[in-house]
Amino acid sequence: MSEKKSQKAPVTATPPESPFRTLGTDHITVWGSNPKATIEYYRDLLGMSLVLRQPNLDDPSQEHLFFDTGDGTIITFFVSSDREANPKPQRNGVGGVHHLCFNIDPERFEEVALALDDAGQSYNVFDRGIFFSLYTRDHDGLMIELTADKFDIPDDRKGEILAKTQAIRINQEAEYAKTHHLEAALEALDIEATAYDLPNATSGVGGVN
């Protein structure tokens, strides 16, 4: 696709004219450190079930850990007992992973923050306009975003709602999508959604990297 054509690509929930379509995310695999630290963070702190562990089929000297993120979507890690965890922030270039984002229950947002406090995990909380986010890092320095929806939006209509929010944002010439754009999209699509009670926070624009 040419640069000129890609810049004009419409933002829409309508499926594109492509040779085929993906059906969802099966799993994401991350280079991890050791199994102990990885299990302690993702299972014991974030509450993901460890559903499978076996050798890395490409390199049996490593272990492959599979975690259920909560909705059946899997995240896996290649780990080895001889690798030390390193919590320093990762610095990746093009093609690297900036962060992983997982949904949390909006009604338990303060409990999540308290659990991170108790575990000695630092974090930042931001109002991202269309959702509410808590940013922290795992034991290997990978940025983790824990996101709470602002409204009880139907999962099967999220793409449609975000595309409508985008259209409203562009029409109003706003820099980024904000809560009132999302509310306007819900109204335009005639979707009744109850707002969750979340704490006040700044947008954090330009503050997370």
VEXLUM-873989 format. One record per residue: chain; x, y, z of N, C-alpha, C in turn. Coordinates in nm, 3 decimals. Layout:
residues N
   kette       n_u       n_v       n_w      ca_u      ca_v      ca_w       c_u       c_v       c_w
       A         X         Y         Z         X         Y         Z         X         Y         Z
...
//
This chain:
residues 209
   kette       n_u       n_v       n_w      ca_u      ca_v      ca_w       c_u       c_v       c_w
       A     0.085    -0.119     0.000     0.000     0.000     0.000     0.088     0.124     0.000
       A     0.060     0.219    -0.088     0.140     0.340    -0.093     0.114     0.426     0.029
       A     0.213     0.514     0.062     0.198     0.601     0.178     0.078     0.693     0.162
       A     0.057     0.744     0.039    -0.054     0.835     0.015    -0.187     0.764     0.038
       A    -0.198     0.639    -0.007    -0.322     0.564     0.008    -0.345     0.528     0.154
       A    -0.238     0.491     0.226    -0.254     0.452     0.365    -0.298     0.569     0.451
       A    -0.256     0.690     0.416    -0.295     0.808     0.492    -0.444     0.838     0.477
       A    -0.503     0.791     0.367    -0.645     0.816     0.342    -0.732     0.699     0.388
       A    -0.670     0.596     0.447    -0.746     0.479     0.488    -0.852     0.520     0.590
       A    -0.977     0.485     0.564    -1.085     0.525     0.655    -1.081     0.449     0.787
       A    -1.123     0.515     0.893    -1.137     0.451     1.023    -1.282     0.407     1.034
       A    -1.306     0.277     1.030    -1.442     0.225     1.027    -1.445     0.084     1.083
       A    -1.560     0.046     1.138    -1.578    -0.090     1.188    -1.618    -0.186     1.077
       A    -1.642    -0.133     0.957    -1.678    -0.217     0.843    -1.557    -0.300     0.800
       A    -1.572    -0.431     0.781    -1.458    -0.513     0.739    -1.397    -0.464     0.609
       A    -1.263    -0.464     0.599    -1.197    -0.415     0.477    -1.206    -0.516     0.364
       A    -1.174    -0.470     0.245    -1.166    -0.559     0.129    -1.026    -0.620     0.128
       A    -1.011    -0.732     0.193    -0.881    -0.797     0.206    -0.894    -0.944     0.165
       A    -0.782    -1.011     0.136    -0.790    -1.150     0.091    -0.854    -1.243     0.194
       A    -0.837    -1.211     0.323    -0.899    -1.290     0.430    -0.907    -1.204     0.555
       A    -0.975    -1.254     0.656    -0.989    -1.182     0.783    -0.945    -1.270     0.898
       A    -0.881    -1.211     0.996    -0.849    -1.285     1.118    -0.976    -1.297     1.201
       A    -0.979    -1.395     1.290    -1.098    -1.421     1.371    -1.081    -1.377     1.515
       A    -0.967    -1.320     1.546    -0.941    -1.277     1.683    -0.797    -1.309     1.721
       A    -0.761    -1.276     1.843    -0.625    -1.303     1.890    -0.621    -1.438     1.958
       A    -0.539    -1.529     1.907    -0.521    -1.660     1.970    -0.424    -1.648     2.087
       A    -0.304    -1.599     2.059    -0.209    -1.575     2.167    -0.101    -1.478     2.124
       A    -0.034    -1.421     2.221     0.082    -1.335     2.202     0.195    -1.398     2.283
       A     0.314    -1.403     2.224     0.427    -1.465     2.294     0.536    -1.362     2.322
       A     0.587    -1.365     2.444     0.686    -1.268     2.491     0.812    -1.343     2.536
       A     0.929    -1.284     2.507     1.052    -1.338     2.565     1.053    -1.302     2.713
       A     1.049    -1.400     2.799     1.050    -1.376     2.942     1.183    -1.409     3.006
       A     1.192    -1.392     3.136     1.315    -1.425     3.208     1.304    -1.568     3.260
       A     1.271    -1.584     3.387     1.264    -1.718     3.445     1.121    -1.754     3.484
       A     1.090    -1.883     3.495     0.952    -1.924     3.523     0.900    -1.875     3.657
       A     0.983    -1.875     3.760     0.938    -1.837     3.894     0.886    -1.693     3.896
       A     0.967    -1.600     3.845     0.927    -1.459     3.847     0.807    -1.434     3.756
       A     0.802    -1.504     3.644     0.693    -1.485     3.549     0.561    -1.534     3.607
       A     0.563    -1.649     3.671     0.442    -1.704     3.733     0.397    -1.617     3.850
       A     0.491    -1.569     3.929     0.456    -1.484     4.043     0.388    -1.356     3.997
       A     0.431    -1.301     3.885     0.372    -1.176     3.838     0.237    -1.199     3.769
       A     0.236    -1.284     3.668     0.116    -1.297     3.585     0.007    -1.384     3.649
       A     0.044    -1.486     3.723    -0.056    -1.569     3.790    -0.092    -1.513     3.927
       A     0.011    -1.494     4.010    -0.014    -1.461     4.150    -0.055    -1.316     4.172
       A    -0.009    -1.223     4.086    -0.047    -1.083     4.103    -0.161    -1.043     4.010
       A    -0.148    -1.068     3.881    -0.252    -1.027     3.786    -0.369    -1.125     3.780
       A    -0.353    -1.243     3.837    -0.465    -1.337     3.846    -0.493    -1.416     3.720
       A    -0.394    -1.435     3.634    -0.413    -1.514     3.512    -0.386    -1.661     3.542
       A    -0.474    -1.748     3.499    -0.455    -1.891     3.520    -0.341    -1.942     3.433
       A    -0.253    -2.023     3.492    -0.148    -2.090     3.416    -0.211    -2.217     3.359
       A    -0.238    -2.218     3.229    -0.318    -2.325     3.170    -0.236    -2.431     3.097
       A    -0.109    -2.401     3.069    -0.025    -2.499     3.000     0.121    -2.461     3.020
       A     0.206    -2.561     3.044     0.351    -2.538     3.047     0.420    -2.659     2.986
       A     0.510    -2.632     2.893     0.577    -2.738     2.821     0.706    -2.681     2.762
       A     0.790    -2.764     2.701     0.911    -2.711     2.638     0.876    -2.618     2.521
       A     0.962    -2.522     2.497     0.952    -2.440     2.376     0.985    -2.533     2.259
       A     0.890    -2.556     2.170     0.908    -2.653     2.064     1.018    -2.614     1.966
       A     1.053    -2.485     1.960     1.163    -2.441     1.873     1.298    -2.453     1.944
       A     1.295    -2.452     2.075     1.418    -2.462     2.155     1.383    -2.529     2.288
       A     1.388    -2.661     2.294     1.346    -2.735     2.414     1.426    -2.704     2.541
       A     1.536    -2.630     2.528     1.611    -2.592     2.648     1.535    -2.485     2.727
       A     1.435    -2.424     2.664     1.352    -2.324     2.729     1.214    -2.383     2.760
       A     1.144    -2.318     2.853     1.009    -2.359     2.887     0.910    -2.260     2.828
       A     0.791    -2.310     2.794     0.687    -2.227     2.735     0.567    -2.224     2.830
       A     0.538    -2.105     2.885     0.428    -2.090     2.980     0.309    -2.025     2.911
       A     0.189    -2.080     2.932     0.066    -2.028     2.873    -0.027    -1.978     2.984
       A    -0.070    -1.852     2.974    -0.162    -1.794     3.071    -0.291    -1.750     3.001
       A    -0.405    -1.774     3.066    -0.534    -1.724     3.018    -0.552    -1.584     3.074
       A    -0.564    -1.483     2.986    -0.573    -1.344     3.031    -0.709    -1.310     3.091
       A    -0.807    -1.401     3.081    -0.936    -1.376     3.144    -1.055    -1.402     3.056
       A    -1.034    -1.397     2.924    -1.146    -1.419     2.832    -1.117    -1.531     2.733
       A    -1.016    -1.611     2.765    -0.977    -1.718     2.675    -0.863    -1.680     2.583
       A    -0.832    -1.551     2.574    -0.716    -1.507     2.498    -0.590    -1.542     2.577
       A    -0.493    -1.600     2.510    -0.375    -1.651     2.577    -0.253    -1.563     2.556
       A    -0.173    -1.546     2.662    -0.042    -1.484     2.649     0.059    -1.588     2.695
       A     0.168    -1.603     2.619     0.267    -1.704     2.653     0.405    -1.642     2.667
       A     0.492    -1.712     2.738     0.627    -1.664     2.763     0.728    -1.776     2.741
       A     0.836    -1.743     2.670     0.951    -1.832     2.664     1.040    -1.795     2.782
       A     1.065    -1.891     2.870     1.142    -1.862     2.991     1.251    -1.967     3.010
       A     1.348    -1.933     3.094     1.456    -2.025     3.127     1.504    -1.992     3.268
       A     1.529    -2.096     3.347     1.566    -2.076     3.487     1.700    -2.005     3.503
       A     1.779    -1.996     3.397     1.909    -1.931     3.408     1.905    -1.783     3.369
       A     1.786    -1.729     3.347     1.774    -1.587     3.310     1.721    -1.506     3.428
       A     1.791    -1.401     3.462     1.750    -1.315     3.572     1.642    -1.217     3.527
       A     1.546    -1.192     3.615     1.447    -1.088     3.588     1.515    -0.952     3.596
       A     1.471    -0.860     3.511     1.529    -0.726     3.509     1.415    -0.625     3.496
       A     1.379    -0.559     3.605     1.263    -0.468     3.603     1.288    -0.332     3.539
       A     1.410    -0.306     3.491     1.437    -0.177     3.429     1.355    -0.164     3.300
       A     1.307    -0.042     3.271     1.225    -0.022     3.151     1.296    -0.070     3.025
       A     1.222    -0.140     2.941     1.276    -0.186     2.813     1.278    -0.071     2.713
       A     1.378    -0.072     2.627     1.388     0.029     2.522     1.389    -0.043     2.388
       A     1.276    -0.042     2.320     1.264    -0.112     2.194     1.243    -0.014     2.079
       A     1.293    -0.053     1.963     1.274     0.029     1.845     1.159    -0.022     1.761
       A     1.161     0.012     1.633     1.055    -0.030     1.541     1.044    -0.182     1.541
       A     0.920    -0.231     1.554     0.895    -0.374     1.557     0.892    -0.431     1.698
       A     0.937    -0.353     1.795     0.934    -0.398     1.934     0.797    -0.378     1.995
       A     0.776    -0.438     2.111     0.648    -0.424     2.182     0.657    -0.304     2.277
       A     0.566    -0.209     2.261     0.564    -0.093     2.351     0.502    -0.129     2.485
       A     0.384    -0.192     2.480     0.320    -0.236     2.604     0.213    -0.340     2.576
       A     0.174    -0.411     2.680     0.062    -0.503     2.674    -0.051    -0.444     2.756
       A    -0.174    -0.459     2.709    -0.288    -0.402     2.779    -0.390    -0.511     2.811
       A    -0.436    -0.512     2.936    -0.535    -0.609     2.981    -0.652    -0.536     3.047
       A    -0.772    -0.587     3.026    -0.891    -0.529     3.089    -0.900    -0.570     3.235
       A    -0.950    -0.479     3.317    -0.981    -0.510     3.456    -1.124    -0.465     3.485
       A    -1.179    -0.514     3.593    -1.315    -0.480     3.632    -1.317    -0.335     3.682
       A    -1.391    -0.245     3.615    -1.395    -0.105     3.657    -1.439    -0.087     3.803
       A    -1.526    -0.177     3.851    -1.576    -0.165     3.987    -1.471    -0.208     4.092
       A    -1.360    -0.264     4.045    -1.255    -0.307     4.136    -1.125    -0.231     4.111
       A    -1.136    -0.115     4.047    -1.017    -0.039     4.010    -0.932    -0.004     4.132
       A    -0.994     0.043     4.237    -0.919     0.081     4.357    -0.856    -0.040     4.424
       A    -0.922    -0.156     4.416    -0.866    -0.279     4.472    -0.741    -0.320     4.396
       A    -0.744    -0.302     4.264    -0.629    -0.335     4.180    -0.511    -0.247     4.219
       A    -0.538    -0.118     4.233    -0.431    -0.024     4.271    -0.373    -0.060     4.408
       A    -0.460    -0.098     4.501    -0.414    -0.135     4.635    -0.329    -0.262     4.630
       A    -0.369    -0.358     4.546    -0.292    -0.482     4.533    -0.153    -0.454     4.478
       A    -0.143    -0.361     4.383    -0.013    -0.325     4.329     0.072    -0.255     4.435
       A     0.007    -0.169     4.514     0.078    -0.105     4.626     0.135    -0.210     4.721
       A     0.052    -0.306     4.758     0.094    -0.410     4.852     0.208    -0.494     4.795
       A     0.212    -0.508     4.662     0.316    -0.588     4.597     0.442    -0.505     4.569
       A     0.439    -0.377     4.607     0.555    -0.291     4.583     0.572    -0.249     4.439
       A     0.463    -0.253     4.362     0.467    -0.215     4.221     0.426    -0.069     4.204
       A     0.513     0.011     4.145     0.479     0.150     4.118     0.387     0.156     3.995
       A     0.309     0.262     3.983     0.216     0.275     3.871     0.172     0.420     3.855
       A     0.116     0.450     3.739     0.055     0.579     3.711    -0.088     0.556     3.664
       A    -0.176     0.648     3.701    -0.317     0.637     3.662    -0.352     0.756     3.572
       A    -0.414     0.727     3.457    -0.451     0.831     3.363    -0.593     0.811     3.311
       A    -0.659     0.924     3.286    -0.788     0.923     3.217    -0.757     0.937     3.068
       A    -0.772     0.828     2.993    -0.735     0.828     2.852    -0.851     0.867     2.760
       A    -0.953     0.929     2.814    -1.063     0.977     2.732    -1.167     0.871     2.707
       A    -1.131     0.765     2.633    -1.228     0.660     2.602    -1.220     0.544     2.700
       A    -1.119     0.544     2.786    -1.109     0.445     2.893    -1.018     0.499     3.002
       A    -1.008     0.426     3.111    -0.930     0.467     3.227    -0.815     0.368     3.242
       A    -0.692     0.417     3.256    -0.577     0.328     3.252    -0.482     0.342     3.371
       A    -0.428     0.229     3.408    -0.324     0.221     3.510    -0.202     0.159     3.443
       A    -0.090     0.228     3.449     0.033     0.181     3.385     0.134     0.137     3.490
       A     0.190     0.019     3.469     0.293    -0.032     3.558     0.393    -0.110     3.473
       A     0.483    -0.183     3.534     0.579    -0.266     3.460     0.589    -0.402     3.526
       A     0.612    -0.504     3.442     0.627    -0.637     3.499     0.770    -0.657     3.549
       A     0.801    -0.776     3.593     0.931    -0.808     3.652     1.046    -0.799     3.553
       A     1.014    -0.794     3.423     1.116    -0.783     3.319     1.118    -0.647     3.251
       A     1.050    -0.550     3.310     1.053    -0.415     3.258     0.956    -0.386     3.145
       A     0.871    -0.483     3.110     0.773    -0.462     3.004     0.657    -0.379     3.058
       A     0.621    -0.272     2.986     0.511    -0.188     3.032     0.379    -0.263     3.022
       A     0.303    -0.259     3.130     0.173    -0.324     3.138     0.067    -0.217     3.163
       A    -0.036    -0.215     3.079    -0.149    -0.124     3.097    -0.269    -0.205     3.142
       A    -0.331    -0.162     3.250    -0.454    -0.224     3.300    -0.566    -0.125     3.277
       A    -0.659    -0.162     3.189    -0.760    -0.068     3.142    -0.899    -0.101     3.196
       A    -0.967     0.003     3.242    -1.105    -0.010     3.288    -1.194     0.068     3.192
       A    -1.299     0.004     3.142    -1.395     0.073     3.057    -1.469     0.179     3.137
       A    -1.504     0.289     3.071    -1.579     0.395     3.139    -1.729     0.366     3.141
       A    -1.775     0.284     3.046    -1.916     0.249     3.037    -1.928     0.098     3.019
       A    -2.042     0.042     3.056    -2.064    -0.102     3.036    -2.104    -0.128     2.892
       A    -2.007    -0.112     2.804    -2.027    -0.122     2.660    -2.033    -0.270     2.617
       A    -2.126    -0.306     2.531    -2.130    -0.445     2.480    -2.002    -0.477     2.403
       A    -1.939    -0.589     2.434    -1.814    -0.627     2.370    -1.826    -0.635     2.218
       A    -1.940    -0.685     2.171    -1.954    -0.706     2.026    -1.978    -0.576     1.949
       A    -1.985    -0.463     2.021    -2.008    -0.336     1.952    -1.896    -0.235     1.977
       A    -1.789    -0.279     2.042    -1.680    -0.186     2.075    -1.618    -0.123     1.952
       A    -1.593    -0.204     1.848    -1.533    -0.150     1.727    -1.622    -0.045     1.663
       A    -1.751    -0.073     1.658    -1.849     0.021     1.600    -1.852     0.151     1.680
       A    -1.850     0.138     1.812    -1.855     0.256     1.899    -1.729     0.341     1.884
       A    -1.613     0.277     1.879    -1.488     0.352     1.864    -1.481     0.421     1.728
       A    -1.528     0.355     1.623    -1.527     0.417     1.490    -1.618     0.540     1.487
       A    -1.734     0.531     1.552    -1.824     0.647     1.560    -1.762     0.757     1.645
       A    -1.694     0.719     1.753    -1.625     0.817     1.837    -1.520     0.892     1.756
       A    -1.447     0.817     1.674    -1.346     0.878     1.586    -1.409     0.979     1.491
       A    -1.521     0.944     1.431    -1.588     1.034     1.337    -1.630     1.163     1.406
       A    -1.681     1.151     1.527    -1.724     1.269     1.603    -1.604     1.354     1.642
       A    -1.496     1.288     1.683    -1.374     1.361     1.720    -1.321     1.442     1.601
       A    -1.314     1.380     1.484    -1.264     1.447     1.364    -1.355     1.564     1.328
       A    -1.485     1.542     1.336    -1.582     1.647     1.303    -1.566     1.768     1.394
       A    -1.530     1.743     1.519    -1.512     1.852     1.616    -1.368     1.903     1.618
       A    -1.283     1.846     1.534    -1.142     1.885     1.523    -1.070     1.877     1.657
       A    -1.100     1.771     1.733    -1.035     1.751     1.862    -0.905     1.673     1.843
       A    -0.808     1.697     1.930    -0.677     1.632     1.919    -0.685     1.482     1.941
       A    -0.765     1.441     2.038    -0.781     1.299     2.065    -0.921     1.274     2.119
       A    -0.963     1.148     2.121    -1.097     1.113     2.164    -1.112     1.129     2.315
       A    -1.217     1.196     2.355    -1.243     1.222     2.497    -1.377     1.161     2.537
       A    -1.407     1.169     2.666    -1.527     1.105     2.718    -1.653     1.156     2.649
       A    -1.661     1.287     2.625    -1.784     1.339     2.564    -1.800     1.293     2.419
       A    -1.690     1.262     2.351    -1.701     1.206     2.216    -1.758     1.064     2.224
       A    -1.711     0.990     2.323    -1.761     0.854     2.344    -1.909     0.856     2.380
       A    -1.947     0.947     2.468    -2.088     0.960     2.507    -2.175     0.996     2.386
       A    -2.124     1.084     2.301    -2.199     1.124     2.182    -2.214     1.005     2.086
       A    -2.111     0.922     2.078    -2.118     0.804     1.992    -2.223     0.705     2.041
       A    -2.226     0.684     2.172    -2.325     0.594     2.230    -2.467     0.645     2.201
       A    -2.484     0.776     2.213    -2.617     0.834     2.186    -2.652     0.820     2.039
       A    -2.555     0.846     1.950    -2.581     0.838     1.806    -2.616     0.696     1.763
       A    -2.558     0.598     1.830    -2.583     0.457     1.797    -2.699     0.399     1.877
       A    -2.760     0.483     1.959    -2.874     0.442     2.042    -2.839     0.323     2.131
       A    -2.722     0.333     2.196    -2.676     0.230     2.288    -2.684     0.283     2.431
       A    -2.761     0.215     2.512    -2.771     0.255     2.653    -2.656     0.191     2.730
       A    -2.576     0.274     2.795    -2.460     0.224     2.869    -2.445     0.304     2.998
       A    -2.428     0.235     3.106    -2.413     0.299     3.237    -2.266     0.332     3.261
       A    -2.240     0.452     3.311    -2.103     0.494     3.340    -2.056     0.432     3.471
       A    -1.930     0.390     3.473    -1.870     0.338     3.596    -1.816     0.453     3.680
       A    -1.813     0.433     3.810    -1.761     0.534     3.903    -1.610     0.515     3.916
       A    -1.535     0.598     3.846    -1.389     0.589     3.846    -1.329     0.717     3.902
       A    -1.210     0.710     3.960    -1.151     0.829     4.020    -1.109     0.932     3.915
       A    -1.089     1.055     3.958    -1.043     1.160     3.868    -0.893     1.142     3.843
       A    -0.852     1.173     3.721    -0.710     1.164     3.686    -0.683     1.252     3.566
       A    -0.558     1.290     3.548    -0.520     1.370     3.431    -0.513     1.277     3.309
       A    -0.504     1.337     3.191    -0.499     1.257     3.069    -0.363     1.191     3.051
       A    -0.258     1.253     3.103    -0.124     1.196     3.089    -0.071     1.207     2.947
       A    -0.128     1.293     2.865    -0.087     1.305     2.726     0.062     1.341     2.719
       A     0.138     1.258     2.649     0.281     1.282     2.635     0.363     1.236     2.755
       A     0.297     1.170     2.852     0.369     1.137     2.975     0.408     0.993     2.993
       A     0.368     0.904     2.901     0.401     0.762     2.915     0.480     0.717     2.793
       A     0.596     0.656     2.815     0.674     0.604     2.703     0.762     0.490     2.749
//
